[in-house]
């Protein structure tokens, strides 16, 4: 990130049960979050060996001029009302975009910018696919009001536009 300061934004565990046919939709993390800045990193770390259901990223998508419209994954409705600010969700496979992915083992990790378009195929294997995901932010990241609720929402944070994230909610891990 080339940041002098690093804060934890959030973490979560992702689970795809064996035989799950639904893909994780193509998306960028940034439009879902109430932060804005270039110094961001998402880590995707498998807990189980993974081949077919691995994270897939579109090389260079972090530099696109417009962010991808965030959608609700189950209903496929737009997350925010302003469609003009965002580009439609592309189909990287049919549009011949440079999709990169890796067979991974527990302990491996992929690190990518919040603006990188990514997704994952369904899990057709007979093995549960679990992954740990960690989101970190750096010096230039600030709170921004989005046109709707964000994911994760963090209600009651009381931050204002342009503010560095609260250290009592988003701990500084570097320098420690």
C-alpha positions as CSV (number, residue, x, y, z in Angstrom):
1,X,0.0,0.0,0.0
2,X,3.0,2.3,0.5
3,X,1.4,3.6,3.6
4,X,3.0,4.8,6.8
5,X,0.0,3.7,8.8
6,X,-2.3,0.7,8.5
7,X,-5.7,0.2,10.1
8,X,-8.0,-2.9,10.1
9,X,-11.2,-2.2,8.2
10,X,-12.9,-5.6,8.6
11,X,-12.5,-9.3,8.3
12,X,-14.8,-12.2,7.6
13,X,-14.9,-15.9,6.7
14,X,-16.3,-17.1,3.4
15,X,-17.7,-20.6,3.1
16,X,-18.8,-22.4,-0.1
17,X,-20.4,-25.8,0.7
18,X,-19.7,-28.8,-1.6
19,X,-21.9,-28.7,-4.7
20,X,-22.7,-25.0,-4.5
21,X,-23.5,-24.0,-8.1
22,X,-23.9,-20.2,-7.5
23,X,-20.8,-18.2,-8.3
24,X,-19.7,-15.3,-6.2
25,X,-20.7,-12.4,-8.5
26,X,-18.1,-10.2,-10.1
27,X,-17.7,-7.1,-8.0
28,X,-15.3,-4.5,-6.6
29,X,-15.1,-4.1,-2.8
30,X,-14.7,-0.3,-2.8
31,X,-18.3,0.7,-3.9
32,X,-19.8,-1.4,-1.0
33,X,-17.6,0.3,1.6
34,X,-17.9,3.7,3.3
35,X,-14.2,4.4,2.6
36,X,-12.4,6.1,-0.3
37,X,-8.7,6.1,-1.1
38,X,-6.0,4.3,-3.0
39,X,-4.1,2.7,-0.1
40,X,-6.3,-0.3,0.4
41,X,-5.7,-4.1,0.4
42,X,-7.9,-7.1,0.6
43,X,-6.4,-10.4,1.5
44,X,-8.1,-13.7,0.5
45,X,-6.6,-16.7,2.3
46,X,-8.0,-20.2,1.8
47,X,-8.4,-22.5,4.8
48,X,-8.9,-25.5,2.5
49,X,-7.1,-26.5,-0.7
50,X,-8.9,-24.8,-3.6
51,X,-8.7,-25.2,-7.4
52,X,-12.0,-24.6,-9.2
53,X,-13.6,-22.3,-6.6
54,X,-10.6,-20.1,-6.2
55,X,-10.7,-16.3,-6.2
56,X,-10.6,-14.8,-9.7
57,X,-9.4,-11.3,-10.4
58,X,-9.4,-9.1,-13.5
59,X,-5.9,-7.7,-14.0
60,X,-5.8,-3.9,-14.2
61,X,-9.4,-3.4,-13.1
62,X,-8.3,-1.3,-10.1
63,X,-7.4,1.4,-12.6
64,X,-10.7,1.7,-14.4
65,X,-12.2,5.2,-14.8
66,X,-15.5,4.3,-13.2
67,X,-16.3,1.8,-10.4
68,X,-18.6,-1.2,-11.1
69,X,-22.2,-0.8,-9.9
70,X,-22.6,-2.7,-6.6
71,X,-25.5,-5.1,-6.7
72,X,-27.3,-7.1,-4.0
73,X,-26.1,-10.7,-4.6
74,X,-29.4,-12.5,-4.0
75,X,-31.9,-10.1,-5.6
76,X,-29.5,-8.6,-8.2
77,X,-30.9,-5.2,-7.5
78,X,-28.7,-2.1,-7.6
79,X,-27.2,-1.3,-4.2
80,X,-27.3,2.4,-4.8
81,X,-29.8,4.4,-6.8
82,X,-27.3,6.4,-8.9
83,X,-26.5,4.2,-11.9
84,X,-24.6,7.0,-13.8
85,X,-21.8,7.0,-11.3
86,X,-21.0,3.4,-11.9
87,X,-20.4,1.1,-14.9
88,X,-22.5,-2.0,-15.4
89,X,-21.1,-5.2,-14.0
90,X,-19.1,-6.8,-16.8
91,X,-18.8,-10.4,-17.8
92,X,-15.0,-10.8,-17.9
93,X,-15.2,-14.3,-19.4
94,X,-17.3,-13.4,-22.4
95,X,-15.6,-10.0,-22.8
96,X,-12.1,-11.6,-22.9
97,X,-10.7,-9.7,-20.0
98,X,-7.5,-10.8,-18.4
99,X,-8.8,-13.0,-15.6
100,X,-6.2,-14.4,-13.2
101,X,-6.6,-17.1,-10.6
102,X,-4.5,-19.6,-8.7
103,X,-4.8,-23.1,-7.3
104,X,-4.1,-22.4,-3.6
105,X,-3.3,-24.2,-0.4
106,X,-4.0,-23.2,3.2
107,X,-1.5,-20.5,4.1
108,X,-1.4,-19.0,0.6
109,X,-2.9,-15.5,0.1
110,X,-3.9,-13.2,-2.6
111,X,-3.6,-9.5,-1.9
112,X,-5.5,-7.0,-4.1
113,X,-6.8,-3.4,-4.1
114,X,-10.4,-2.7,-3.0
115,X,-11.0,-1.5,-6.6
116,X,-10.0,-4.8,-8.2
117,X,-12.9,-6.7,-9.9
118,X,-13.1,-10.2,-8.5
119,X,-15.4,-13.1,-8.0
120,X,-15.4,-16.9,-7.7
121,X,-17.0,-19.8,-9.5
122,X,-19.4,-22.2,-7.7
123,X,-17.9,-25.0,-5.7
124,X,-18.7,-28.2,-7.7
125,X,-16.1,-30.2,-5.7
126,X,-17.1,-32.5,-2.9
127,X,-15.0,-30.4,-0.5
128,X,-16.1,-27.4,1.6
129,X,-14.2,-24.3,0.5
130,X,-13.5,-21.9,3.3
131,X,-11.4,-18.7,3.1
132,X,-10.5,-15.9,5.5
133,X,-10.7,-12.4,4.2
134,X,-9.0,-9.4,5.8
135,X,-9.4,-5.7,4.7
136,X,-6.8,-3.1,5.6
137,X,-6.6,0.6,4.8
138,X,-3.7,3.1,4.7
139,X,-2.9,6.8,5.1
140,X,-5.0,8.3,2.3
141,X,-8.2,6.4,3.2
142,X,-11.1,8.5,4.5
143,X,-14.7,8.0,5.5
144,X,-17.2,8.9,2.7
145,X,-21.0,9.0,2.8
146,X,-22.5,6.6,0.2
147,X,-26.0,7.1,-1.3
148,X,-27.3,4.1,0.6
149,X,-26.4,1.7,3.4
150,X,-23.0,0.1,3.1
151,X,-21.7,-3.4,3.6
152,X,-20.7,-3.9,6.3
153,X,-22.9,-1.1,7.7
154,X,-21.2,-0.2,11.1
155,X,-24.2,1.7,12.5
156,X,-23.6,4.5,15.0
157,X,-20.0,5.2,14.0
158,X,-20.6,9.0,13.9
159,X,-17.8,9.7,11.4
160,X,-18.0,12.5,8.9
161,X,-16.8,12.8,5.3
162,X,-13.1,13.2,5.0
163,X,-12.4,11.8,8.5
164,X,-9.7,9.1,9.1
165,X,-11.4,6.0,10.4
166,X,-12.0,5.9,14.2
167,X,-9.1,4.0,15.9
168,X,-11.3,2.6,18.6
169,X,-13.4,0.8,15.9
170,X,-10.7,0.3,13.3
171,X,-7.4,-0.5,15.2
172,X,-4.1,0.8,13.9
173,X,-1.8,-2.2,13.4
174,X,1.2,-0.4,11.9
175,X,3.1,1.2,13.4
176,X,2.2,-0.5,16.5
